[in-house]
Amino acid sequence: MQVTVILGSSSDMPVAEKCTAILGKLGISYEIRVASAHRSPSLVRGIVEGSKAEVIIAIAGMAAALPGVAASYTTKPVIGVPVGASLGGLDALLSIAQLPPGIPAAAVGIGQGENAALLAAEIMALSDSGLAQKLASYRKGLAEKVRKQDEGLRK
């Protein structure tokens, strides 16, 4: 497995599904776990320390402590996905963005499971040329979709 996706609660599953759809499309293996930084911190620690994944994606709302707690137990890249709850998710985004020095975690846009998957893939593609080619193809597909939309407006 290449990516471990940890959800703060099962209510974060819709964001995780967007994430795993991209991982699957790129041929990246993953596991999904549920653990709360506040309610089950020992479970978070066990998941992170036991993970064989190259990248960890932590999806959580409200205080969004999960990415920081996950990052505190590993030197692997951790990508935090803030989820909209209180304040539309801005509070969760700021929780991730304000981690203390020495415990880094990346933060993608609020609810952006897709971008977390793509960032994880970009990190792994640094040492995997096949994955780099899949990402390049994915990006070309995005550009082609926009081109077709533009073409449709000009008819």
C-alpha positions as CSV (number, residue, x, y, z in Angstrom):
1,M,0.0,0.0,0.0
2,Q,1.3,3.4,-1.0
3,V,-1.1,5.8,0.9
4,T,-2.8,5.6,4.2
5,V,-5.9,7.8,4.5
6,I,-7.0,8.6,8.0
7,L,-10.5,10.1,8.6
8,G,-11.3,11.9,11.8
9,S,-14.7,10.3,11.7
10,S,-16.9,8.4,9.2
11,S,-18.7,11.7,8.3
12,D,-15.5,12.6,6.4
13,M,-16.1,9.7,4.0
14,P,-17.4,11.8,1.1
15,V,-14.1,13.7,1.0
16,A,-12.2,10.5,1.3
17,E,-14.1,9.0,-1.6
18,K,-13.0,11.8,-3.9
19,C,-9.5,11.2,-2.7
20,T,-9.5,7.5,-3.3
21,A,-11.2,7.8,-6.7
22,I,-8.1,9.7,-7.9
23,L,-5.7,7.3,-6.2
24,G,-7.4,4.4,-7.9
25,K,-7.4,6.1,-11.3
26,L,-3.6,6.6,-10.9
27,G,-3.1,3.0,-9.8
28,I,-2.0,3.9,-6.3
29,S,-2.9,1.5,-3.6
30,Y,-4.3,2.8,-0.3
31,E,-6.0,1.9,3.0
32,I,-8.7,3.9,4.8
33,R,-8.8,4.1,8.6
34,V,-10.9,6.1,11.1
35,A,-9.2,7.5,14.2
36,S,-9.7,10.7,16.1
37,A,-6.8,12.8,17.3
38,H,-8.9,13.8,20.4
39,R,-10.9,10.7,21.1
40,S,-8.5,7.9,20.1
41,P,-5.0,9.4,20.0
42,S,-3.3,6.0,20.7
43,L,-5.1,4.6,17.7
44,V,-3.8,7.4,15.5
45,R,-0.3,6.7,16.8
46,G,-0.6,3.0,16.1
47,I,-1.9,3.6,12.5
48,V,0.8,6.1,11.7
49,E,3.7,4.3,13.3
50,G,2.5,1.0,11.7
51,S,1.9,2.4,8.2
52,K,4.1,1.1,5.4
53,A,2.7,3.8,3.2
54,E,4.9,6.4,1.5
55,V,2.4,9.3,2.2
56,I,-0.3,9.8,4.8
57,I,-3.5,11.8,4.1
58,A,-5.4,13.0,7.2
59,I,-8.9,14.3,6.6
60,A,-10.6,16.1,9.5
61,G,-12.9,19.0,10.3
62,M,-13.3,21.5,13.1
63,A,-10.1,21.7,15.1
64,A,-8.4,19.5,12.5
65,A,-5.7,18.2,15.0
66,L,-5.5,14.9,13.1
67,P,-2.8,16.0,10.5
68,G,-0.6,17.5,13.2
69,V,-0.9,14.5,15.5
70,A,-0.2,12.2,12.5
71,A,2.8,14.3,11.5
72,S,4.2,14.2,15.1
73,Y,4.5,10.4,14.8
74,T,6.3,10.2,11.5
75,T,8.8,11.8,9.1
76,K,6.7,10.7,6.1
77,P,4.9,13.4,4.2
78,V,1.5,14.1,5.8
79,I,-1.2,15.9,3.8
80,G,-4.0,17.5,5.7
81,V,-7.5,17.9,4.2
82,P,-9.6,20.4,6.2
83,V,-13.3,19.6,6.1
84,G,-16.0,22.2,6.4
85,A,-17.8,22.2,9.7
86,S,-17.6,25.2,11.9
87,L,-16.8,28.4,10.0
88,G,-17.1,26.6,6.7
89,G,-13.9,24.8,7.3
90,L,-11.7,27.9,7.7
91,D,-11.0,26.9,11.3
92,A,-9.8,23.4,10.2
93,L,-7.6,25.0,7.5
94,L,-6.0,27.3,9.9
95,S,-5.4,24.5,12.4
96,I,-3.4,22.7,9.8
97,A,-1.6,25.8,8.5
98,Q,-0.5,26.8,12.0
99,L,1.4,23.7,13.1
100,P,4.5,24.4,15.2
101,P,7.9,24.5,13.6
102,G,9.4,21.0,13.2
103,I,6.1,19.2,12.7
104,P,5.1,20.0,9.1
105,A,2.0,18.9,7.3
106,A,0.8,20.2,4.0
107,A,-2.7,21.6,3.7
108,V,-4.8,21.5,0.6
109,G,-8.1,23.4,0.1
110,I,-11.1,22.8,2.2
111,G,-12.8,19.5,1.2
112,Q,-10.2,18.9,-1.6
113,G,-9.7,15.2,-1.3
114,E,-8.8,15.2,-5.0
115,N,-5.9,17.6,-4.5
116,A,-4.6,15.6,-1.6
117,A,-4.5,12.5,-3.8
118,L,-2.8,14.4,-6.5
119,L,-0.2,15.9,-4.2
120,A,0.5,12.5,-2.7
121,A,0.9,11.2,-6.3
122,E,3.3,14.0,-7.2
123,I,5.4,13.2,-4.1
124,M,5.6,9.6,-5.1
125,A,6.2,10.4,-8.7
126,L,9.6,11.9,-7.8
127,S,10.9,8.3,-7.7
128,D,8.4,6.6,-10.0
129,S,8.6,7.5,-13.7
130,G,5.5,5.5,-14.5
131,L,3.5,7.4,-12.0
132,A,4.9,10.7,-13.4
133,Q,3.7,9.7,-16.8
134,K,0.2,8.9,-15.5
135,L,0.1,12.3,-13.8
136,A,1.2,14.1,-17.0
137,S,-1.6,12.2,-18.9
138,Y,-4.1,13.2,-16.1
139,R,-3.1,16.9,-16.5
140,K,-3.5,16.7,-20.3
141,G,-7.0,15.3,-19.8
142,L,-7.9,18.3,-17.6
143,A,-6.6,20.7,-20.2
144,E,-8.5,18.9,-23.0
145,K,-11.7,19.1,-20.9
146,V,-11.3,22.9,-20.7
147,R,-10.4,23.2,-24.4
148,K,-13.6,21.3,-25.3
149,Q,-15.7,23.6,-23.0
150,D,-14.2,26.6,-24.7
151,E,-14.8,25.2,-28.1
152,G,-18.4,24.5,-27.2
153,L,-18.9,28.2,-26.2
154,R,-17.6,29.4,-29.6
155,K,-20.1,27.3,-31.7
